[in-house]
Amino acid sequence: MKYLNILFCIMMILFIGVQYNDPDGVVWVFIYAIPAIWAGLAAFRLRQVQNSQAYFMLGLSIAVTLILTAYFFPTTPNFWVQEVWWETETAREGMGMMIASFVLLFASATIWFSRNK
């Protein structure tokens, strides 16, 4: 799980890197930074995030990310088709939120399951 968290952390950092020309890029940098940080912590500082304060922050991060995923969920029909997301910003944003949610949930599963060992 460590290597997948490293991969997801790098992927989220790359997502942050392509926000340089986006009009609302600062918002998306923050949105993508949260799962990147948690994936990095799950990969490299697993023991340090196994306390009640970290669990509270992780739970808050998950709640906010899931709410934002519901908010940004694409309403465009066939949003997963390349011709649609290539042209439609809202479809790309919705898929980005789904990916960020998945990365965050994977990192939280890593933290949770390592705690219960």
TAZIDA-V782827 format. One record per residue. RES is the residue in three letters. NEAR is the number of other ideal C-beta (glycine too) atoms within 10 Angstrom. Layout:
BEGIN
RES,NEAR + RES,NEAR
END
This chain:
BEGIN
MET,15 + LYS,12 + TYR,8 + LEU,15 + ASN,22 + ILE,15 + LEU,13 + PHE,25 + CYS,22 + ILE,14 + MET,16 + MET,26 + ILE,14 + LEU,11 + PHE,20 + ILE,17 + GLY,10 + VAL,11 + GLN,18 + TYR,8 + ASN,6 + ASP,14 + PRO,8 + ASP,11 + GLY,13 + VAL,10 + VAL,13 + TRP,19 + VAL,16 + PHE,11 + ILE,23 + TYR,24 + ALA,15 + ILE,21 + PRO,27 + ALA,23 + ILE,16 + TRP,29 + ALA,26 + GLY,18 + LEU,19 + ALA,28 + ALA,20 + PHE,12 + ARG,12 + LEU,17 + ARG,8 + GLN,9 + VAL,20 + GLN,13 + ASN,10 + SER,7 + GLN,8 + ALA,15 + TYR,15 + PHE,10 + MET,14 + LEU,19 + GLY,11 + LEU,11 + SER,17 + ILE,18 + ALA,10 + VAL,13 + THR,21 + LEU,14 + ILE,11 + LEU,17 + THR,19 + ALA,11 + TYR,10 + PHE,19 + PHE,15 + PRO,20 + THR,10 + THR,15 + PRO,8 + ASN,11 + PHE,17 + TRP,12 + VAL,11 + GLN,8 + GLU,8 + VAL,16 + TRP,20 + TRP,9 + GLU,10 + THR,15 + GLU,13 + THR,15 + ALA,22 + ARG,18 + GLU,21 + GLY,22 + MET,16 + GLY,19 + MET,23 + MET,16 + ILE,17 + ALA,24 + SER,17 + PHE,14 + VAL,26 + LEU,26 + LEU,15 + PHE,18 + ALA,31 + SER,20 + ALA,12 + THR,22 + ILE,21 + TRP,13 + PHE,10 + SER,15 + ARG,13 + ASN,5 + LYS,4
END
